Amino acid sequence: MRVGVLASGSGSNFQALVDALHVEGSPARVLCLICNVPGAKVLDRARQAGVEAVALDHKTFASREAFDQRLAAELEQREVQLVCLAGYMRLVTRAFLSRFPGRVVNVHPALLPAFPGLHAARQALEYGTALAGCTVHFVDEGTDTGPIIAQAAVPVLPGDDEAALTARIQKEEHRLFPAVVRAIAAGAVRLEGRKVVRREVIA
Ligand code: GAR
């Protein structure tokens, strides 16, 4: 399966996808990385991994839709079949999603539907939850509201600050996100309306 990754920042999830998927016999391969923030570290990671890196600055587009249409065109040109949002810090519009129906997935650092949006680990600490974690879900037009594919939980430990909890959550993201992509590529995950049908447990 041909995978395209969208990212905005450091790209540790991009790296985890490449490291896990670019092995012999893998059912999926990352064909390109598109980053909306010029100079972001993820662009260097892609070049170093030998993955085509495209910088597309959203600020140079007249509207959100115009940007999303160009983004979709770039992915279509490369015949991308699955789009992974890996720390992609923008909402995607219908203009984008309609071009990849049921084929856009996101990783989020919380056990959704708790703590959508920004600073999820900080929100969990402020709320005082005993568990935190990450979610991989299909993307819809809302903020982290799409159908959930898989989740992993981690404990919140005494003395945790945002950085410590984020690191613990990201370790799980780096494992879970590639596992979900592999399962989708193997045909083990299907979307029926809002319901995710899994042939196996993804953990
Ligand atoms: C990840 O923890 C990801 O879950 C989060 O941004 C981080 C990016 O890190 N995404 C969101 O919060 C989206 N709502 P990375 O650039 O090192 O992969």
Residues whose N, C-alpha, C, O or C-beta is under 5 A from the ligand:
A	BS01	GAR	G9 S10 G11 S12 N13 F14 A86 G87 Y88 V107 H108 P109 G117
